[in-house]
Amino acid sequence: RHDDNPDNPLLRDSSAEMRGWLMKKTAFFKRWNSRYFVLSAAGELSWSTSTAADPKGRLDLVRPDVDVQVLQVQLNTPGVPPFGLTINRRDSHSVTEIVVATDTVESRNRWMRAILEVRDRSRRLHRPPPTSAQPLIA
């Protein structure tokens, strides 16, 4: 995939933590499609059909009311890379699950670390200030 249009906002975003091609399992028909993913430093995971296309989907990973879990899965589906991740996002209204796959365990681990680092950084930033009932720890 070499459709790297420099005018594409996904490519111009220098604040992206990570970007690249992954296989994504569709929600309704359970088919696998190649998607270009961008994880922004601001905590948004978005995907599109090409590097030049507008995002087909977005997932906010860092709102204070959001819980994000990332699990490694081993896939055994013909034509699909074996190294998968399940990204579960839960808020007070809904649960969203995204399943993606990549060709190497190293790539899977990089994506997992990047998502968890963005999530954890956000949790530290959104942590409520201590109240008088919570002692300050130096």
OpenMM code with the backbone's topology and positions (N, CA, C; nanometers):
from openmm import Vec3, app, unit

residues = "ARG HIS ASP ASP ASN PRO ASP ASN PRO LEU LEU ARG ASP SER SER ALA GLU MET ARG GLY TRP LEU MET LYS LYS THR ALA PHE PHE LYS ARG TRP ASN SER ARG TYR PHE VAL LEU SER ALA ALA GLY GLU LEU SER TRP SER THR SER THR ALA ALA ASP PRO LYS GLY ARG LEU ASP LEU VAL ARG PRO ASP VAL ASP VAL GLN VAL LEU GLN VAL GLN LEU ASN THR PRO GLY VAL PRO PRO PHE GLY LEU THR ILE ASN ARG ARG ASP SER HIS SER VAL THR GLU ILE VAL VAL ALA THR ASP THR VAL GLU SER ARG ASN ARG TRP MET ARG ALA ILE LEU GLU VAL ARG ASP ARG SER ARG ARG LEU HIS ARG PRO PRO PRO THR SER ALA GLN PRO LEU ILE ALA".split()
positions = [
    Vec3(0.0842, -0.1179, 0.0000),
    Vec3(0.0000, 0.0000, 0.0000),
    Vec3(0.0884, 0.1237, 0.0000),
    Vec3(0.0841, 0.1974, -0.1076),
    Vec3(0.1711, 0.3151, -0.1184),
    Vec3(0.0939, 0.4364, -0.1666),
    Vec3(-0.0229, 0.4610, -0.1061),
    Vec3(-0.1025, 0.5767, -0.1445),
    Vec3(-0.0813, 0.6883, -0.0421),
    Vec3(0.0425, 0.7287, -0.0233),
    Vec3(0.0793, 0.8262, 0.0780),
    Vec3(0.0624, 0.9684, 0.0268),
    Vec3(-0.0586, 1.0190, 0.0292),
    Vec3(-0.0915, 1.1539, -0.0139),
    Vec3(-0.0492, 1.2517, 0.0956),
    Vec3(0.0455, 1.3437, 0.0688),
    Vec3(0.0917, 1.4344, 0.1733),
    Vec3(-0.0160, 1.5312, 0.2211),
    Vec3(-0.1275, 1.5455, 0.1473),
    Vec3(-0.2360, 1.6329, 0.1906),
    Vec3(-0.3332, 1.5627, 0.2854),
    Vec3(-0.3156, 1.4348, 0.3041),
    Vec3(-0.4041, 1.3597, 0.3913),
    Vec3(-0.3779, 1.3982, 0.5371),
    Vec3(-0.4843, 1.4365, 0.6117),
    Vec3(-0.4642, 1.4747, 0.7515),
    Vec3(-0.4090, 1.3614, 0.8367),
    Vec3(-0.4365, 1.2354, 0.8007),
    Vec3(-0.3810, 1.1243, 0.8772),
    Vec3(-0.2292, 1.1209, 0.8672),
    Vec3(-0.1760, 1.1587, 0.7509),
    Vec3(-0.0311, 1.1562, 0.7326),
    Vec3(0.0355, 1.2834, 0.7852),
    Vec3(-0.0381, 1.3942, 0.7844),
    Vec3(0.0200, 1.5202, 0.8319),
    Vec3(0.0290, 1.5245, 0.9834),
    Vec3(-0.0474, 1.4417, 1.0513),
    Vec3(-0.0541, 1.4460, 1.1971),
    Vec3(0.0778, 1.3972, 1.2560),
    Vec3(0.1646, 1.4908, 1.2860),
    Vec3(0.2948, 1.4529, 1.3405),
    Vec3(0.2838, 1.4096, 1.4861),
    Vec3(0.1663, 1.4290, 1.5470),
    Vec3(0.1492, 1.3888, 1.6862),
    Vec3(0.1073, 1.2425, 1.6971),
    Vec3(0.0997, 1.1714, 1.5854),
    Vec3(0.0577, 1.0315, 1.5902),
    Vec3(0.1612, 0.9488, 1.6649),
    Vec3(0.1131, 0.8688, 1.7558),
    Vec3(0.1985, 0.7764, 1.8298),
    Vec3(0.2397, 0.6612, 1.7394),
    Vec3(0.1435, 0.6173, 1.6567),
    Vec3(0.1680, 0.5014, 1.5739),
    Vec3(0.0714, 0.5036, 1.4562),
    Vec3(0.1162, 0.4482, 1.3442),
    Vec3(0.0322, 0.4375, 1.2250),
    Vec3(0.0775, 0.3182, 1.1441),
    Vec3(-0.0176, 0.2595, 1.0722),
    Vec3(0.0191, 0.1482, 0.9856),
    Vec3(-0.1003, 0.0639, 0.9477),
    Vec3(-0.0739, -0.0340, 0.8630),
    Vec3(-0.1775, -0.1222, 0.8117),
    Vec3(-0.1999, -0.2399, 0.9046),
    Vec3(-0.3266, -0.2662, 0.9365),
    Vec3(-0.3688, -0.3819, 1.0138),
    Vec3(-0.4908, -0.4425, 0.9456),
    Vec3(-0.5149, -0.5684, 0.9710),
    Vec3(-0.6408, -0.6294, 0.9288),
    Vec3(-0.7412, -0.6057, 1.0421),
    Vec3(-0.8648, -0.5677, 1.0048),
    Vec3(-0.9688, -0.5406, 1.1046),
    Vec3(-1.0890, -0.6296, 1.0756),
    Vec3(-1.1386, -0.6905, 1.1802),
    Vec3(-1.2569, -0.7745, 1.1675),
    Vec3(-1.3798, -0.6840, 1.1708),
    Vec3(-1.4692, -0.6994, 1.0719),
    Vec3(-1.5884, -0.6155, 1.0674),
    Vec3(-1.6842, -0.6569, 1.1790),
    Vec3(-1.7627, -0.5616, 1.2252),
    Vec3(-1.8513, -0.5854, 1.3386),
    Vec3(-1.9706, -0.6740, 1.3035),
    Vec3(-2.0271, -0.6571, 1.1849),
    Vec3(-2.1517, -0.7263, 1.1550),
    Vec3(-2.1332, -0.8578, 1.0796),
    Vec3(-2.0539, -0.8554, 0.9737),
    Vec3(-2.0403, -0.9754, 0.8916),
    Vec3(-1.9184, -1.0590, 0.9285),
    Vec3(-1.8386, -1.0091, 1.0231),
    Vec3(-1.7211, -1.0822, 1.0727),
    Vec3(-1.6211, -1.1143, 0.9628),
    Vec3(-1.6135, -1.0259, 0.8623),
    Vec3(-1.5118, -1.0389, 0.7579),
    Vec3(-1.3891, -0.9598, 0.7991),
    Vec3(-1.2784, -0.9858, 0.7317),
    Vec3(-1.1539, -0.9165, 0.7601),
    Vec3(-1.1209, -0.8223, 0.6449),
    Vec3(-1.0876, -0.6971, 0.6779),
    Vec3(-1.0499, -0.5973, 0.5777),
    Vec3(-0.9208, -0.5293, 0.6204),
    Vec3(-0.8404, -0.4946, 0.5235),
    Vec3(-0.7181, -0.4194, 0.5506),
    Vec3(-0.7558, -0.2738, 0.5762),
    Vec3(-0.7063, -0.2180, 0.6860),
    Vec3(-0.7354, -0.0800, 0.7235),
    Vec3(-0.6071, -0.0102, 0.7677),
    Vec3(-0.6010, 0.1196, 0.7374),
    Vec3(-0.4885, 0.2014, 0.7807),
    Vec3(-0.5259, 0.2639, 0.9142),
    Vec3(-0.4501, 0.2314, 1.0196),
    Vec3(-0.4793, 0.2775, 1.1546),
    Vec3(-0.3843, 0.3892, 1.1948),
    Vec3(-0.4380, 0.4850, 1.2704),
    Vec3(-0.3578, 0.5914, 1.3294),
    Vec3(-0.3977, 0.6018, 1.4759),
    Vec3(-0.2979, 0.5938, 1.5642),
    Vec3(-0.3177, 0.6177, 1.7064),
    Vec3(-0.2578, 0.7536, 1.7366),
    Vec3(-0.3422, 0.8499, 1.7709),
    Vec3(-0.2919, 0.9844, 1.7971),
    Vec3(-0.2422, 0.9958, 1.9406),
    Vec3(-0.1520, 1.0894, 1.9625),
    Vec3(-0.1020, 1.1154, 2.0973),
    Vec3(-0.2148, 1.1630, 2.1880),
    Vec3(-0.3201, 1.2205, 2.1278),
    Vec3(-0.4355, 1.2669, 2.2046),
    Vec3(-0.5281, 1.1529, 2.2455),
    Vec3(-0.4999, 1.0306, 2.1975),
    Vec3(-0.5753, 0.9152, 2.2425),
    Vec3(-0.6894, 0.8725, 2.1532),
    Vec3(-0.6844, 0.9097, 2.0264),
    Vec3(-0.7878, 0.8635, 1.9341),
    Vec3(-0.7283, 0.7582, 1.8417),
    Vec3(-0.7977, 0.6473, 1.8308),
    Vec3(-0.7609, 0.5429, 1.7361),
    Vec3(-0.8576, 0.5549, 1.6198),
    Vec3(-0.8044, 0.5772, 1.4996),
    Vec3(-0.8904, 0.5901, 1.3816),
    Vec3(-0.8401, 0.4956, 1.2739),
    Vec3(-0.9307, 0.4613, 1.1809),
    Vec3(-0.8941, 0.3718, 1.0716),
    Vec3(-0.9679, 0.4132, 0.9454),
    Vec3(-0.9023, 0.3838, 0.8333),
    Vec3(-0.9588, 0.4196, 0.7031),
    Vec3(-0.9202, 0.3136, 0.6011),
    Vec3(-0.9808, 0.3250, 0.4827),
    Vec3(-0.9550, 0.2266, 0.3778),
    Vec3(-0.8230, 0.2512, 0.3064),
    Vec3(-0.7682, 0.3734, 0.3183),
    Vec3(-0.6381, 0.4045, 0.2588),
    Vec3(-0.5783, 0.5213, 0.3362),
    Vec3(-0.4535, 0.5510, 0.3081),
    Vec3(-0.3906, 0.6645, 0.3760),
    Vec3(-0.4487, 0.7965, 0.3280),
    Vec3(-0.5171, 0.7958, 0.2125),
    Vec3(-0.5748, 0.9182, 0.1572),
    Vec3(-0.7224, 0.9348, 0.1906),
    Vec3(-0.7851, 0.8341, 0.2480),
    Vec3(-0.9290, 0.8380, 0.2746),
    Vec3(-0.9589, 0.8972, 0.4120),
    Vec3(-1.0790, 0.9535, 0.4238),
    Vec3(-1.1264, 0.9972, 0.5548),
    Vec3(-1.1460, 0.8740, 0.6419),
    Vec3(-1.1304, 0.8891, 0.7737),
    Vec3(-1.1482, 0.7735, 0.8623),
    Vec3(-1.2876, 0.7123, 0.8504),
    Vec3(-1.2922, 0.5797, 0.8496),
    Vec3(-1.4189, 0.5058, 0.8524),
    Vec3(-1.4692, 0.4914, 0.9948),
    Vec3(-1.3767, 0.4984, 1.0893),
    Vec3(-1.4151, 0.4830, 1.2285),
    Vec3(-1.3147, 0.5480, 1.3208),
    Vec3(-1.3628, 0.5786, 1.4395),
    Vec3(-1.2785, 0.6403, 1.5425),
    Vec3(-1.3168, 0.5818, 1.6769),
    Vec3(-1.2183, 0.5759, 1.7635),
    Vec3(-1.2415, 0.5282, 1.8988),
    Vec3(-1.1637, 0.6175, 1.9936),
    Vec3(-1.2346, 0.6868, 2.0814),
    Vec3(-1.1712, 0.7711, 2.1826),
    Vec3(-1.1289, 0.6805, 2.2978),
    Vec3(-1.0001, 0.6741, 2.3224),
    Vec3(-0.9470, 0.5826, 2.4239),
    Vec3(-0.9200, 0.6486, 2.5580),
    Vec3(-0.9400, 0.7808, 2.5673),
    Vec3(-0.8866, 0.8489, 2.6850),
    Vec3(-0.9851, 0.9345, 2.7639),
    Vec3(-1.1110, 0.9344, 2.7294),
    Vec3(-1.2046, 1.0115, 2.8110),
    Vec3(-1.2016, 0.9588, 2.9540),
    Vec3(-1.2251, 1.0451, 3.0532),
    Vec3(-1.2189, 0.9997, 3.1929),
    Vec3(-1.3166, 0.8880, 3.2269),
    Vec3(-1.4301, 0.8801, 3.1581),
    Vec3(-1.5302, 0.7777, 3.1881),
    Vec3(-1.5125, 0.6503, 3.1063),
    Vec3(-1.3986, 0.6359, 3.0385),
    Vec3(-1.3750, 0.5223, 2.9484),
    Vec3(-1.2764, 0.4245, 3.0123),
    Vec3(-1.3083, 0.2971, 3.0003),
    Vec3(-1.2151, 0.1914, 3.0412),
    Vec3(-1.1721, 0.1176, 2.9154),
    Vec3(-1.0417, 0.1039, 2.8956),
    Vec3(-0.9876, 0.0387, 2.7763),
    Vec3(-0.9034, -0.0807, 2.8197),
    Vec3(-0.9320, -0.1954, 2.7608),
    Vec3(-0.8534, -0.3164, 2.7821),
    Vec3(-0.8009, -0.3632, 2.6468),
    Vec3(-0.6778, -0.4124, 2.6452),
    Vec3(-0.6186, -0.4647, 2.5224),
    Vec3(-0.5676, -0.6050, 2.5521),
    Vec3(-0.6125, -0.7001, 2.4723),
    Vec3(-0.5761, -0.8397, 2.4943),
    Vec3(-0.5110, -0.8978, 2.3691),
    Vec3(-0.4074, -0.9780, 2.3881),
    Vec3(-0.3456, -1.0485, 2.2767),
    Vec3(-0.4287, -1.1718, 2.2452),
    Vec3(-0.4491, -1.1975, 2.1152),
    Vec3(-0.5191, -1.3186, 2.0740),
    Vec3(-0.4411, -1.3840, 1.9608),
    Vec3(-0.4449, -1.5142, 1.9584),
    Vec3(-0.3831, -1.5905, 1.8495),
    Vec3(-0.4956, -1.6298, 1.7541),
    Vec3(-0.4835, -1.5891, 1.6288),
    Vec3(-0.5890, -1.6141, 1.5312),
    Vec3(-0.5537, -1.7342, 1.4447),
    Vec3(-0.6549, -1.8074, 1.4071),
    Vec3(-0.6364, -1.9245, 1.3220),
    Vec3(-0.7402, -1.9200, 1.2092),
    Vec3(-0.7401, -1.8085, 1.1351),
    Vec3(-0.8348, -1.7873, 1.0260),
    Vec3(-0.7570, -1.7830, 0.8948),
    Vec3(-0.7924, -1.8656, 0.7992),
    Vec3(-0.7196, -1.8647, 0.6705),
    Vec3(-0.7198, -1.7242, 0.6074),
    Vec3(-0.6032, -1.6823, 0.5614),
    Vec3(-0.5900, -1.5529, 0.4958),
    Vec3(-0.5776, -1.4344, 0.5889),
    Vec3(-0.5746, -1.4588, 0.7195),
    Vec3(-0.5646, -1.3507, 0.8187),
    Vec3(-0.4356, -1.3702, 0.8976),
    Vec3(-0.3589, -1.2626, 0.9168),
    Vec3(-0.2369, -1.2764, 0.9976),
    Vec3(-0.2705, -1.3323, 1.1360),
    Vec3(-0.1809, -1.4107, 1.1937),
    Vec3(-0.2127, -1.4827, 1.3171),
    Vec3(-0.2030, -1.4015, 1.4460),
    Vec3(-0.1411, -1.2839, 1.4423),
    Vec3(-0.1133, -1.2122, 1.5661),
    Vec3(-0.2177, -1.1023, 1.5864),
    Vec3(-0.3130, -1.1286, 1.6752),
    Vec3(-0.4260, -1.0388, 1.6917),
    Vec3(-0.4267, -0.9635, 1.8228),
    Vec3(-0.5059, -0.8569, 1.8215),
    Vec3(-0.5348, -0.7776, 1.9409),
    Vec3(-0.6851, -0.7569, 1.9475),
    Vec3(-0.7398, -0.7688, 2.0654),
    Vec3(-0.8779, -0.7300, 2.0894),
    Vec3(-0.8732, -0.6049, 2.1756),
    Vec3(-0.9358, -0.4982, 2.1267),
    Vec3(-0.9405, -0.3710, 2.1985),
    Vec3(-1.0836, -0.3530, 2.2467),
    Vec3(-1.1019, -0.3549, 2.3774),
    Vec3(-1.2338, -0.3366, 2.4372),
    Vec3(-1.2407, -0.1993, 2.5014),
    Vec3(-1.3418, -0.1232, 2.4631),
    Vec3(-1.3628, 0.0105, 2.5178),
    Vec3(-1.5021, 0.0140, 2.5794),
    Vec3(-1.5075, 0.0474, 2.7075),
    Vec3(-1.6345, 0.0497, 2.7793),
    Vec3(-1.6527, 0.1881, 2.8408),
    Vec3(-1.7716, 0.2446, 2.8199),
    Vec3(-1.8072, 0.3670, 2.8909),
    Vec3(-1.9439, 0.3443, 2.9549),
    Vec3(-2.0045, 0.4482, 3.0064),
    Vec3(-2.1308, 0.4314, 3.0793),
    Vec3(-2.2469, 0.3946, 2.9868),
    Vec3(-2.2291, 0.4089, 2.8560),
    Vec3(-2.3380, 0.3842, 2.7618),
    Vec3(-2.3192, 0.2623, 2.6737),
    Vec3(-2.1965, 0.2201, 2.6504),
    Vec3(-2.1770, 0.1139, 2.5516),
    Vec3(-2.0441, 0.0424, 2.5716),
    Vec3(-2.0347, -0.0697, 2.5028),
    Vec3(-1.9102, -0.1464, 2.4963),
    Vec3(-1.8774, -0.1631, 2.3481),
    Vec3(-1.7533, -0.1329, 2.3120),
    Vec3(-1.7087, -0.1489, 2.1743),
    Vec3(-1.5900, -0.2438, 2.1738),
    Vec3(-1.5924, -0.3400, 2.0838),
    Vec3(-1.4809, -0.4331, 2.0695),
    Vec3(-1.4307, -0.4260, 1.9265),
    Vec3(-1.3009, -0.4092, 1.9126),
    Vec3(-1.2358, -0.4098, 1.7819),
    Vec3(-1.1319, -0.5204, 1.7842),
    Vec3(-1.1316, -0.6020, 1.6795),
    Vec3(-1.0315, -0.7080, 1.6666),
    Vec3(-0.9476, -0.6760, 1.5437),
    Vec3(-0.8164, -0.6693, 1.5648),
    Vec3(-0.7232, -0.6407, 1.4561),
    Vec3(-0.6158, -0.7489, 1.4534),
    Vec3(-0.5478, -0.7588, 1.3395),
    Vec3(-0.4427, -0.8600, 1.3249),
    Vec3(-0.3264, -0.8019, 1.2473),
    Vec3(-0.2077, -0.8525, 1.2781),
    Vec3(-0.0858, -0.8089, 1.2118),
    Vec3(0.0026, -0.9304, 1.1831),
    Vec3(0.1027, -0.9094, 1.0979),
    Vec3(0.1859, -1.0202, 1.0503),
    Vec3(0.2896, -1.0706, 1.1497),
    Vec3(0.3293, -0.9866, 1.2438),
    Vec3(0.4376, -1.0280, 1.3337),
    Vec3(0.4007, -1.0037, 1.4790),
    Vec3(0.4583, -1.0839, 1.5653),
    Vec3(0.4366, -1.0650, 1.7084),
    Vec3(0.4954, -0.9311, 1.7529),
    Vec3(0.6053, -0.8884, 1.6894),
    Vec3(0.6672, -0.7599, 1.7245),
    Vec3(0.5727, -0.6439, 1.6937),
    Vec3(0.5081, -0.6478, 1.5788),
    Vec3(0.4134, -0.5429, 1.5421),
    Vec3(0.2955, -0.5417, 1.6389),
    Vec3(0.2434, -0.6598, 1.6713),
    Vec3(0.1331, -0.6676, 1.7678),
    Vec3(0.1747, -0.6068, 1.9011),
    Vec3(0.2949, -0.6397, 1.9459),
    Vec3(0.3417, -0.5878, 2.0748),
    Vec3(0.3602, -0.4367, 2.0712),
    Vec3(0.4097, -0.3824, 1.9586),
    Vec3(0.4249, -0.2361, 1.9462),
    Vec3(0.2896, -0.1666, 1.9544),
    Vec3(0.1898, -0.2186, 1.8828),
    Vec3(0.0562, -0.1585, 1.8868),
    Vec3(-0.0017, -0.1677, 2.0275),
    Vec3(0.0140, -0.2811, 2.0903),
    Vec3(-0.0405, -0.2990, 2.2255),
    Vec3(0.0250, -0.2015, 2.3231),
    Vec3(0.1573, -0.1932, 2.3193),
    Vec3(0.2280, -0.0996, 2.4084),
    Vec3(0.1844, 0.0436, 2.3835),
    Vec3(0.1729, 0.0824, 2.2561),
    Vec3(0.1363, 0.2208, 2.2235),
    Vec3(-0.0038, 0.2541, 2.2743),
    Vec3(-0.0996, 0.1637, 2.2545),
    Vec3(-0.2361, 0.1884, 2.3020),
    Vec3(-0.2389, 0.1984, 2.4534),
    Vec3(-0.1709, 0.1074, 2.5205),
    Vec3(-0.1697, 0.1093, 2.6674),
    Vec3(-0.0964, 0.2323, 2.7218),
    Vec3(0.0103, 0.2749, 2.6546),
    Vec3(0.0812, 0.3952, 2.6993),
    Vec3(-0.0061, 0.5196, 2.6858),
    Vec3(-0.0778, 0.5314, 2.5744),
    Vec3(-0.1691, 0.6457, 2.5566),
    Vec3(-0.2785, 0.6411, 2.6635),
    Vec3(-0.3355, 0.5241, 2.6866),
    Vec3(-0.4395, 0.5091, 2.7894),
    Vec3(-0.3868, 0.5468, 2.9276),
    Vec3(-0.2695, 0.4939, 2.9632),
    Vec3(-0.2150, 0.5188, 3.0965),
    Vec3(-0.1746, 0.6647, 3.1150),
    Vec3(-0.1193, 0.7258, 3.0114),
    Vec3(-0.0836, 0.8678, 3.0173),
    Vec3(-0.2093, 0.9516, 3.0429),
    Vec3(-0.3158, 0.9180, 2.9754),
    Vec3(-0.4418, 0.9898, 2.9928),
    Vec3(-0.4963, 0.9723, 3.1342),
    Vec3(-0.4868, 0.8523, 3.1862),
    Vec3(-0.5355, 0.8282, 3.3235),
    Vec3(-0.4596, 0.9142, 3.4233),
    Vec3(-0.3301, 0.9281, 3.4031),
    Vec3(-0.2514, 1.0129, 3.4936),
    Vec3(-0.2935, 1.1588, 3.4814),
    Vec3(-0.3197, 1.2043, 3.3586),
    Vec3(-0.3591, 1.3436, 3.3365),
    Vec3(-0.4991, 1.3735, 3.3873),
    Vec3(-0.5886, 1.2747, 3.3813),
    Vec3(-0.7276, 1.2961, 3.4208),
    Vec3(-0.7565, 1.2536, 3.5643),
    Vec3(-0.6527, 1.2152, 3.6365),
    Vec3(-0.6725, 1.1729, 3.7743),
    Vec3(-0.7252, 1.2919, 3.8549),
    Vec3(-0.8326, 1.2729, 3.9319),
    Vec3(-0.8842, 1.3857, 4.0101),
    Vec3(-0.7837, 1.4292, 4.1160),
    Vec3(-0.7840, 1.5587, 4.1479),
    Vec3(-0.6911, 1.6053, 4.2520),
    Vec3(-0.7293, 1.5450, 4.3858),
    Vec3(-0.6318, 1.5288, 4.4740),
    Vec3(-0.6620, 1.4700, 4.6049),
    Vec3(-0.7549, 1.5619, 4.6837),
    Vec3(-0.8455, 1.5003, 4.7593),
    Vec3(-0.9333, 1.5769, 4.8476),
    Vec3(-0.8728, 1.5752, 4.9869),
    Vec3(-0.9372, 1.6434, 5.0794),
    Vec3(-0.8829, 1.6473, 5.2155),
    Vec3(-0.8851, 1.5076, 5.2788),
    Vec3(-0.9714, 1.4184, 5.2294),
    Vec3(-0.9765, 1.2822, 5.2821),
    Vec3(-0.8646, 1.1949, 5.2254),
    Vec3(-0.7997, 1.2418, 5.1191),
    Vec3(-0.6909, 1.1646, 5.0586),
    Vec3(-0.5589, 1.2320, 5.0944),
    Vec3(-0.4733, 1.1631, 5.1680),
    Vec3(-0.3449, 1.2251, 5.2028),
    Vec3(-0.2576, 1.2429, 5.0793),
    Vec3(-0.1828, 1.3499, 5.0768),
    Vec3(-0.0865, 1.3733, 4.9695),
    Vec3(0.0333, 1.2839, 4.9909),
    Vec3(0.0765, 1.2166, 4.8869),
    Vec3(0.1934, 1.1303, 4.8934),
    Vec3(0.3029, 1.1942, 4.8112),
    Vec3(0.4149, 1.2161, 4.8734),
    Vec3(0.5262, 1.2818, 4.8033),
    Vec3(0.6071, 1.1813, 4.7277),
] * unit.nanometer
topology = app.Topology()
chain = topology.addChain("A")
for resn in residues:
    res = topology.addResidue(resn, chain)
    for name in ("N", "CA", "C"):
        topology.addAtom(name, app.Element.getBySymbol(name[0]), res)
